[in-house]
Amino acid sequence: MTAIPLARQLRDGTRRAHHLLDHHPLLQQLIIPGLSRTAYARSLLAIHRPHGRLEACVLAGAQQLDITLSEEIKVSSRTHRLETDLEALGVVPPCVLPSALPVAVTPAVLAGQCYVLEGSRLGGQVIARQVQRALGAKVPVSYFDSPQPEVHWRRFLTFLDENCRPDEAPVVVAAAQQAFDDYLSALSEAEPSRGWPPSGDGVSLVR
């Protein structure tokens, strides 16, 4: 029997989490008509906490595992880009609190966390175009408009295949699910909304 690729198992195992994150009001408002600069800033501020701590967690895990991310999967800081955008919108970025996520002790856990981090880079290209369409070409979108998302994604897939065994799929999926859950919790704490979680289909923002 042919083994199911890890990337497919990740996608299938986190499908519900993808759906919930894609449809959270703070993300959905970025791609629908009527977006204001205030609403945009509010969304960026809500994203800042979970993104910043996931990125810090990934970098700490890589250091603990002695994996050089700059060479293997090219994780570059988008927290800095996010903070630059917030400052341009007149918002002082808060300090990133320590992560509730576990620092990776195996490449499988690190891969699951990177799946969420790198997937959000791909989805950001969609959001950047929509935000600029709504607010103008000069609105700051450097966080969402991160360069070469497809290149980063291919490097991640290579890292996944070369560093994780097929039997580690449950560990990889569980780590990704934890990262998704942290994002969802942070967004809901930032702006609780009635009528969420959703049940229908919509535009997908995350890989």
Residue pairs with C-beta under 8 A, 6 or more apart in sequence:
3 166
4 169
5 161
6 111
6 160
6 161
6 164
6 166
6 169
6 172
7 157
7 160
9 169
9 172
9 173
10 112
10 115
10 160
10 169
10 172
10 173
10 176
11 18
11 207
13 169
13 173
13 176
13 177
14 115
14 173
14 176
14 177
14 180
17 176
17 177
17 180
17 181
17 184
18 180
18 204
18 206
18 207
19 198
20 180
20 184
20 197
20 198
21 27
21 180
21 183
21 184
21 187
21 205
21 206
22 28
22 123
22 202
22 203
22 204
22 205
22 206
23 196
23 197
23 198
23 202
24 184
24 187
24 188
24 193
24 196
25 191
25 193
25 196
26 42
26 43
26 46
26 47
26 187
26 190
26 191
27 43
27 127
27 187
27 205
28 202
28 203
29 35
29 39
29 43
30 40
30 43
30 127
30 130
30 131
30 205
31 126
31 127
31 130
31 203
31 205
33 134
34 134
35 130
35 131
35 134
35 135
36 135
37 89
37 135
37 139
40 89
40 131
40 135
40 139
41 86
41 89
41 90
41 91
42 190
42 191
44 82
44 85
44 86
44 89
44 91
44 143
45 86
45 91
45 93
45 94
45 190
46 186
46 187
46 190
46 191
47 82
47 143
47 187
48 79
48 82
48 83
48 86
48 93
48 94
48 96
49 94
49 96
49 97
49 186
49 190
50 182
50 183
50 185
50 186
50 187
51 78
51 79
51 82
51 117
51 120
51 183
52 79
52 82
52 96
53 96
53 97
53 98
53 99
53 100
53 101
53 182
54 99
54 101
54 113
54 116
54 117
54 179
54 182
54 183
55 75
55 77
55 78
55 79
55 117
56 79
56 96
56 99
57 99
57 101
57 102
57 103
57 104
57 113
58 69
58 75
58 104
58 110
58 113
58 114
58 117
59 69
59 75
60 103
61 103
61 104
61 105
61 109
61 110
61 113
62 68
62 69
62 75
62 104
62 110
64 103
64 104
64 105
65 104
65 105
65 106
65 107
65 110
67 107
67 110
69 75
70 76
72 155
72 159
73 114
73 118
73 152
73 155
73 156
73 158
73 159
74 151
74 152
74 155
75 114
75 117
75 118
76 146
76 152
78 121
78 143
78 146
79 96
81 142
81 143
81 146
82 93
82 143
83 93
84 140
84 142
84 143
85 140
85 141
85 142
85 143
86 92
86 93
87 93
88 140
89 140
99 182
100 182
101 113
101 178
101 179
101 182
102 109
102 178
104 110
104 113
104 175
106 168
106 171
107 163
107 164
108 163
108 164
108 165
108 168
108 171
108 172
108 175
109 171
109 172
109 175
110 163
110 175
111 156
111 159
111 160
111 163
111 164
111 172
111 175
112 171
112 172
112 173
112 174
112 175
112 176
112 177
112 178
112 179
113 175
113 176
113 178
113 179
114 156
114 159
114 160
115 156
115 160
115 172
115 176
115 179
116 176
116 179
116 180
116 183
116 206
117 179
118 152
118 153
118 156
118 207
119 153
119 206
119 207
120 206
120 207
121 146
121 149
121 152
121 153
122 149
122 150
122 153
122 206
122 207
123 204
123 205
123 206
123 207
124 143
124 144
124 145
124 146
124 149
125 144
125 145
125 149
126 203
126 205
127 141
127 144
127 205
128 141
128 144
128 145
131 139
131 141
131 144
132 139
132 141
146 152
153 207
160 172
164 172
188 196
